[in-house]
């Protein structure tokens, strides 16, 4: 993954992505490595520390989601998602 991939995926401007990547590197969550075919590009590589956080975040999100949908049927969840998607499309007009 490269910084431009983060920019595209999360809708970030280049300066914001730069700050984020630098902070993640300083915190030991990623390393940046040069690629042989383009000296300007740096590949972003997650660290073991990041992988550990990933597992915890996934667990926390799954727990939160379970709490949020407790007592709400699958049909009701699907209806809510469909309505939300329509609202988002309306905002794009």
C-alpha positions as CSV (number, residue, x, y, z in Angstrom):
1,X,0.0,0.0,0.0
2,X,1.2,3.5,-0.8
3,X,0.2,6.9,0.6
4,X,-1.9,7.7,-2.5
5,X,-3.9,4.5,-1.7
6,X,-4.7,5.9,1.7
7,X,-5.7,9.2,0.2
8,X,-8.1,7.6,-2.2
9,X,-9.6,5.1,0.2
10,X,-10.3,7.6,3.0
11,X,-10.8,10.8,0.9
12,X,-7.8,12.5,2.4
13,X,-5.8,15.4,0.9
14,X,-2.1,14.7,0.4
15,X,-0.9,16.9,3.3
16,X,-3.4,15.3,5.7
17,X,-2.3,11.8,4.6
18,X,1.4,12.8,5.0
19,X,0.8,13.9,8.6
20,X,-1.1,10.7,9.4
21,X,1.5,8.4,7.8
22,X,4.3,10.3,9.7
23,X,2.4,9.9,13.0
24,X,1.8,6.2,12.4
25,X,5.5,5.7,11.6
26,X,6.5,7.7,14.8
27,X,4.2,5.5,16.8
28,X,5.7,2.3,15.5
29,X,2.6,1.2,13.6
30,X,4.1,1.2,10.2
31,X,7.4,1.3,8.3
32,X,8.0,2.9,4.9
33,X,10.2,1.1,2.4
34,X,11.4,2.2,-1.0
35,X,10.4,0.3,-4.1
36,X,13.0,-0.5,-6.7
37,X,10.9,0.7,-9.7
38,X,10.3,4.3,-8.4
39,X,12.5,6.2,-6.0
40,X,9.7,8.6,-5.1
41,X,7.3,5.8,-3.8
42,X,7.5,4.4,-0.3
43,X,5.5,1.3,0.4
44,X,3.6,1.4,3.8
45,X,4.1,-1.8,5.8
46,X,2.1,-2.5,9.0
47,X,4.2,-3.5,12.0
48,X,3.5,-6.3,14.4
49,X,2.3,-3.7,16.8
50,X,-0.3,-2.6,14.2
51,X,-1.4,-6.1,13.7
52,X,-2.0,-6.5,17.4
53,X,-4.1,-3.3,17.5
54,X,-6.0,-4.5,14.4
55,X,-7.1,-7.7,16.2
56,X,-8.2,-5.7,19.3
57,X,-10.1,-3.1,17.1
58,X,-11.9,-5.8,15.2
59,X,-12.9,-7.5,18.4
60,X,-14.1,-4.2,19.9
61,X,-16.1,-3.3,16.7
62,X,-17.8,-6.7,16.6
63,X,-18.7,-6.3,20.3
64,X,-20.1,-2.8,19.7
65,X,-22.1,-3.9,16.6
66,X,-23.6,-6.8,18.6
67,X,-24.7,-4.4,21.3
68,X,-26.1,-1.9,18.7
69,X,-28.3,-4.4,16.9
70,X,-29.5,-6.3,19.9
71,X,-33.2,-6.8,19.6
72,X,-33.3,-5.6,16.0
73,X,-34.2,-8.1,13.4
74,X,-32.1,-8.7,10.3
75,X,-35.0,-7.4,8.2
76,X,-35.1,-4.2,10.2
77,X,-31.3,-3.8,9.9
78,X,-31.6,-4.2,6.1
79,X,-34.4,-1.7,5.9
80,X,-32.4,0.8,7.9
81,X,-29.4,0.3,5.6
82,X,-31.6,0.7,2.5
83,X,-33.1,3.9,3.8
84,X,-29.7,5.3,4.8
85,X,-28.3,4.6,1.3
86,X,-31.2,6.5,-0.2
87,X,-30.6,9.4,2.1
88,X,-26.9,9.5,1.1
89,X,-27.9,9.4,-2.6
90,X,-30.3,12.3,-2.0
91,X,-27.5,14.4,-0.4
92,X,-25.4,13.8,-3.5
93,X,-28.0,15.5,-5.7
